[in-house]
Amino acid sequence: LLSVFSAVYGYIECAGPRAFVLWSSVKRELMMMVDVAPLMFTKLTDIWFNRVIATDASSSGQGIVSSVSPNGKPDLNLVTDPSSVSWTTIISSKWQRKEHINVLETRAVSTAVRWILSFPRSIGCRVAILLDSMVAMSSIIKGRSSSPLLLPRLRQLASLVLASGLRLFLHWVPSEMNPADHPSRAYEF
């Protein structure tokens, strides 16, 4: 939800402890927060989505793979050793345009979330996603970024997560262990 704020943070920094008139951009963001406030809830009994997802992005494309969790909960081996299970490639596609790698990594997670939401049973579930970008993972977890390039992608992802009730559990894996690495590089020459 904090991805709504951008001007608010600038206002706080500029105003400091002094009394200031609220900027119109700050008022707009505060009203947006009021609009999304009904979505600010969580359930502690959420069930897990029955697949673990891994995402990756390269300068040429994105890769998204999935592994079914037979017991309905993500297997912790998938997090600590993704090579211990078999993975199915869900998406391997070329990017339409060049963008910064952190933006592309976030786009790959958004694509994975849209794929997850194609399953009606995923609504309101917890979802484990593996990725190898610490910047993307940290920004998604925080829900915001000071990067003007990354912020719109985070807002798009936040809207999907808030509307669906998904709870993302992001786990960092080293690039060499990321099962989505190969599908993301299928378009390199």
Buried (B, 14 or more C-beta within 10 A) or exposed (E): BEBBBBBBBEBEEEBEEEEEEEBEEBEEBBEBBEEBEEEEEEEEEBEBBBBBBBBBBBBBBBBBBBBEBEEEBBBEEBBEEBEEBEBEBBBBBEBEEEBEBBBBBBBBBBBBBBBBBEEEEBEBBBBBBBBBBEBBBEBBEEBBBEBEEBBBBBBBBBBBBBEBBBBBBBBBBEEEBBBBBBBBBBBEE
